[in-house]
Amino acid sequence: MKIINLVEDTKGGNCLNEHGLSFYIETEKHKLLMDSGATDLFLQNAGVLGVDLTQVDTFILSHGHYDHAGGLSAFAQLNPKAEIYLKETAGGDYYHISSRGGKYIGIDKNIMNLPQVITVQDNLEIDEELFLLTGFSKKQYPAWSNLELKEKVGNAYIQDGFSHEQCLLIRQGEHQTLLSGCAHSGILSILDRYYELFGSFPQTVISGFHMMKNSGYLQEEFDYIRQTAHELLETEALFYTGHCTGQKAFDIMKEIMGERLQDFHSGSQLEI
């Protein structure tokens, strides 16, 4: 399997960057795209990297935020035959509300009406290679920065429960690779859900951890970051991260996890 990071927050090689995420994936049976960044910049990077997106057969949207779906309409126009899997709640009214004000961070509503869209309600086995994982508990509370992420229901802004989040499991024989966009539900909760379903942990995990902050971290947040790193080590998986993890959080986790944690930026390629 080959995985290429088409766009991410950090510049890499000849690829441009933006606050967003998009993975191109080749398996034995599929050519996939998971997320499409904040704009159509991933299309430009795909050209630089020699990736032909007209050959993609499956698109997976990790969750209903603009920085993962901003280029989806452009992709659908380029490749109208690829099936698009997204949670049925992906088109909700999602906002970032802070002391500096609020802004809509959801997806273009027209995406939900595309004829190639397949809405996902629960865990879904697409075929023997691809499985969509949902239904994450809140036993392990996710990162503090999630507290500014809201859903507008009527005239009220309530805490986003991230029912619109799903992860992609790719199965290759005995090797299991789990991909998430931001792990808003908490990477530990996601892995708990995986273990609940399969009785083991994946060998490879590629995910943002949503620990990035614009302002200073509290001591409790540093403790959460360190605790997460120690618990990830117990899974024996190899982790690749970027996008919303944040450099400060990555550095702390890297000190604890060593070679078991790697960064994965724009233009990075991985073969499994």
Disulfide bonds with the S-S distance in Angstrom:
none
